[in-house]
Amino acid sequence: MSERKAITIALAGNPNSGKTTIFNNLTGTRQKVGNWPGVTVEKKEGLIQKFGYDLKIVDLPGTYSLTPYSIEEIVARDFVLEEYPDVIIDIIDASNLERSLYLATQLREIDSKVLFALNMADLASSHGTKIDAEKLSDLLDVPVAFTVGNKNVGMDNLLKEAIKLAESNPDKRENRNVKYSRDIENAISKIQDLIEEKAKDRINYKSRWTAIKLLEDDKIVKERFAEKAGAAGEEILEETGVLRKSLLNSFDEDPEIVMTDDRYGFIAGIIKEIQTTTIKQRVDVSRNIDLVLTNRFIGFPIFIFFIWAMFQMTFTLGAYPMDWIHSGVNLISSFAGSIVPESLFKDLLINGIIGGVGSVIVFLPNILILFFCIALFEDTGYMARAAFIMDKIMHLIGLHGKSFIPMLMGFGCNVPAIMATRTLESEKDRILTILITPFMSCSAKLPVYIVLAGTFFAAKAGNVIFSLYLLGIILSIISGRLFRSTLLKGIDAPFVMELPPYRVPMLRSLMIHMWDRSKMFLRKMGGIILVGSVIVWALSAFPRHVEYSADYSSEINRANESFNIKIAAADEKDKEPLKNERIVAITEIEKLMSAEQTEKSYMGRIGKGISPFFEPLGIDWRGSVSLLTGFFAKEIVVSTLGVLYSTKSSDDKDALKNALRSSGMTPLSALSMMVFVLLYLPCLATIAMIRKETASFKWTAFSIIYSTSVAWIASFCVYQGGKLLGY
Amino acid sequence: MLLSELMEGETGVIVRVGGNGALRRRILEMGIVKGTKIYIDKYAPLKDPLELIVKNYHISLRVEEAAQITVEKQQQQD
């Protein structure tokens, strides 16, 4: 019975330290990507069997410290504190030793078993920096292993060291912690004594660490401490408050600030002993690249070119596989059509399930390409530069430079755009960006504009469509500023952002990146879309038997018969044209029938029911119904209009145009409808994505209500204002 | 003088990091502490934010954030 022993290893480290690469090297494709409970920070873990152990490797979010400043830091710290990983591997970027050690000293204070992975020391030494790892290990009493993440060097050794550490006796290690200023140390030991004396068995963290955090006025620790320690806790917190006040007096500075200084002082001492730098200014390819890419004059043109290229790749290159998937779905549905007998189930299968899921799965190529591009931007380090040059503009809306990319993607499709908000670190920024991105007019809305503007504005259609895009942008800016000053108030995420050196990306990591996110799209979207499609299908397919105003089937029979007689009587050469005429005549009747079916379906009834709501906007019940079906996907608005105006074929744009013109729709009401289409609630797939990315039902509902209200108000102004002006 | 008053290519030594709350703490934790040398690498094309080199890595701050940091300008030595 050789039961394998399980060890949990957590990977900690600064962003850009090469942590993700090491994680990918260690776990390969055996990764599980999900979210940390309750937050939308990505959680990655991998299970591997090695050296006779079951190793569970958890990738903590990249952080610069363990001060609970962002969600990432809270998540990382909670994992270390609450889940007790057997070993924490702290990935230290050798060329960024000083800053990396800040997190290291904090991890050290928690008193878990820490192992340093000194990453990319080869690169650092080629830049003229030598690091005495043995001395580092001695000074902090932490084992150190060398790794070169991007060359996959040192991984086995790293795991061996981690296992060795996990199996070691904890008592053997002594503490080599940061020594703070004398007054601070005195305060720490006072609090520590109080804790030991009065609340020791009630708290599960180390007493020195708790004392330090209380002195730093750490909100989360204070809360938990008060909860657990009860009355004694209150007394200790009070005493801490007194100590803080006296420290504030003597330093003229908050204790936590002094402590941060002290930690860096401690680190500076270590650095002096272990690091020798031979070259003063590092010779830096990265800076040379930056001279071009963030150049005052050509920085923007290059950025615009990259974005254009990404856009082109995503939507133009993506169009080919999209077509294949589209034909594939059609193939499946006609195959299903041929083997499943005519029934309600067949309708559900083909129009509900295959049609609905098919309409989402066609986005897969877009998503794959988009995420490949984004992974490329991130892994090379260009993303940080894009944020750097765009920040000034985005800051006007109260957003971070990085919000630019999702907003821009919104012009293509909102689904990947909203997924792209994952690159934003601050949750508030992410929600704000998600709320305003749908105002970017997506490509599915374009067919609607083309039909309506083409019909009613002829030569000016281009200008009208351009103005619509502009209106969307303006409203997103106004909404952004509005939300920033009301609902999502608070400090803008500060722009303290590292500009990591450019790196050659690894194909493997790009692929893993791309696939992880796309997989999530497929899995999570599949469920919601399936349910949504079935509901939409049911609403438009039921009731099955509507009371038709005319007896269409006998009309079809009659037409059929009269043509049959004509054909029988006609000459051989006239038979073919007559047969075609017969098809046309019958299709005409069938169109009328399906128009009436749509009108009398639940969807149609709802559309008619809510048409008073649209009346002030100059939109009739047909418009209402088609807007309603547009909830499924915006391009459907056009085909529903086609069905309702019973044009011969929904592909035949001219027929629809004529029907629209003769239906009493005016240029003004067409404009009002276009404005409504631009702004109203996002499509089902987007809503599903908003729900997923905000992890909040409340924000999803808010987004739906907000966009629809804005749409209504804007259309109302357009229509009523236009009428007043005499159009 | 303030960090935001330094020109591209100039170096300063940090005297004091002002401001308050989380942002100040974050700046300090990134290693922008008293006595650290800080080099202005460049301003973004629209003059905001700016790119700095501190402790041998590149970091970017908005001008309004840099205006919270007091520095002492160092004479160029070559």
Interface residues (C-beta under 8 A of the other chain):
Chain A: Y64 S65 T67 Y69 S95 N96 E98 R99 Y102 E256 I257 T260 D261 Y264 R282 R287 D290 T294 N295 R296 F297 G299 F300 A384 F388 I389 D391 K392 I393 H395 I491 P494 F495 V496 M497 E498 L499 P500 P501
Chain B: G21 A22 L23 R24 R25 R26 I27 L28 E29 M30 G31 V33 K34 T36 D41 K42 A44 P45 L46 K47 D48 P49 E51 K55 N56 Y57 H58 I59 S60 L61 R62 E65
